[in-house]
Amino acid sequence: MYIEAHEEFVQHIEAGQMRIRSLSAITVVVAALLSISYLVQIVYPFAVGQTVVAVNLSDPTLLGLELLLLLLTIAWVVVGLRNYRFATDLGR
């Protein structure tokens, strides 16, 4: 009974392996793009010297929010990479 349940579970995992890998790859790409976007927004006012457009780009509250969003997207990249690695290792 236990062996049959285990075999069914393994078959279920293997069937969803490609889907997990695809979703993980998409997650990594989207999170990497978001990370780059947030990083550019943080660095831009210091690199160009333009600090005021419609808002003060060097406002500590805004920078703190952007850093928080950057950390969340980096965590998203890490989770996506771990899921991708898990799915890849599962297929071996």
C-alpha positions in Angstrom: 0.0 0.0 0.0 2.7 2.5 1.0 4.9 1.6 -2.0 1.9 2.1 -4.4 1.1 5.5 -2.8 4.8 6.5 -3.1 4.9 5.4 -6.8 1.8 7.4 -7.6 3.2 10.4 -5.8 6.5 10.2 -7.8 4.5 9.9 -11.0 2.5 12.9 -10.1 5.6 14.9 -9.4 7.3 13.9 -12.6 4.2 14.8 -14.6 4.3 18.3 -13.3 8.1 18.7 -13.6 8.1 20.6 -16.9 5.3 22.9 -15.8 7.3 23.7 -12.6 10.4 24.4 -14.6 8.6 26.7 -17.1 6.9 28.7 -14.3 10.2 29.0 -12.4 12.0 30.2 -15.5 9.3 32.8 -16.2 9.4 33.9 -12.6 13.2 34.3 -12.7 13.0 36.4 -15.9 10.2 38.7 -14.6 11.8 39.1 -11.2 15.2 39.9 -12.7 13.6 42.6 -14.9 11.9 44.1 -11.9 15.1 44.0 -9.9 17.0 45.8 -12.7 14.2 48.4 -13.0 14.2 49.2 -9.3 18.0 49.3 -9.2 18.0 51.8 -12.1 15.4 53.9 -10.3 17.5 54.0 -7.1 20.8 54.8 -8.9 19.5 57.2 -11.6 19.2 60.4 -9.4 22.7 59.9 -8.1 24.3 59.1 -11.4 22.7 61.8 -13.5 22.3 64.4 -10.8 18.6 65.0 -11.5 16.8 64.8 -8.2 13.5 66.5 -8.9 11.1 65.5 -11.7 7.5 65.3 -10.5 8.7 64.0 -7.1 11.9 64.3 -5.1 13.8 61.2 -6.3 16.2 61.4 -3.4 13.4 61.5 -0.8 14.3 59.0 2.0 10.8 57.6 2.1 10.8 56.9 -1.6 14.3 55.4 -1.5 13.3 53.2 1.4 10.2 51.9 -0.5 12.3 51.3 -3.6 14.8 49.4 -1.5 12.1 47.3 0.1 10.6 46.5 -3.4 14.1 45.6 -4.6 14.7 43.2 -1.7 11.3 41.6 -2.4 12.1 41.1 -6.0 15.6 39.7 -5.1 13.8 37.2 -2.8 11.5 36.4 -5.7 14.5 35.6 -7.9 16.0 33.4 -5.2 12.7 31.5 -4.8 12.4 31.1 -8.6 15.9 29.8 -8.9 15.5 27.4 -6.1 12.2 26.1 -7.6 13.9 25.7 -11.0 16.9 23.9 -9.4 14.5 21.6 -7.5 12.5 20.8 -10.7 15.7 20.2 -12.6 17.2 17.9 -9.9 13.9 16.1 -9.7 14.2 15.1 -13.3 17.5 13.4 -12.9 
